[in-house]
Amino acid sequence: MDYGSDDLYMSLMEEAFVRWDRWNLQWEEKPYHEDGFLFLISGEMRPGDFEYESFQLLRRRRHRVERMNPDALRARYPAWNAQRYSDGYYNPRAGWAESAKVVAHLLHDAQAAGVTVHSGLPFKRFLETGSRISGVVSNQDKLFRADCVVLAAGPWTPLLLPQVAGLMRPVAQPIFYFRPHDVTEYLPKRFPVWAADLSKTGWYGFPATHEGIVKVSNHGPGSEVSPDGPRDTSPDAESICRAFLETTFPSLAKAPLASSRTCLYCDSWDGNFYIDHVPDLPGVAVAAGGSGHGFKFAPVLGEIIADVVERKPNLYSARFAWRKRGTEPVKEQARHR
């Protein structure tokens, strides 16, 4: 929920945390692991910095964040290079979730609630009735009629909906999975979820899995790609990652690479979601522009999308409304429901 001074996203994530907790209670396998979050920088946090403003807003909203220093970092989180990272904070109300298990469980829950799922039927085109979209046609020419079509196609959205050209684009971000020689330094209590100079470098990662694998990734500009293209990472990308590790987690820098791939984002031009009816295309709503932070909001996005489709008021929908490139998004302060 660390978004600088952006109160709306923090509020939205506070609601999401409550529901992640609920899923942990309801589901046999707990999908969310509250292992905390280290948000560190090489230098000093100063007013105006993304990290500093995140820290201050967390405190104003009464979260139990703890400011870090090299001595505390060295004592509690030995994998870090405490000489380089001299400031930042630890946020215990954070963690990570098992995305594949969550998606599978939500699919099961949807079907149990009466939702019909048609898999293996790629979208071919919209079905038009007069001047209105009245459904979709699959690549097997099977018709699905609807009062409203919600296009939630992630990085494929710009290919399927020409109206979003210039508003969002499919990009690839590199992900690396390392197998440290000594995994004890990388287990959750000594190595929580982390970001290192995130606002400048984009590097972040996770504690070791049960299999002893550490995930390291980058949240940056990315490379514009075709979503149907290969998912391989380049040798240059691995070299850049290892150079980062050398200055941040020295004991991980020469660890064997277990695997790597690219993760597809659908980046909007301003980093905010697009959740709205599409102008000049009656019968179609879009839910896209995840910009790399969509999944953690999984417990709350469905409700926002449903409210938008039904044109009901929602505390968050104004921020994600359709807007032209360069338009300042709505910055209203969110209030708890």
Summary of the structure (lengths in Angstrom):
residues: 337
radius of gyration: 21.1
end to end distance: 17.3
largest distance: 68.7
contacts: 963
relative contact order: 0.15
helix: 30%
strand: 25%
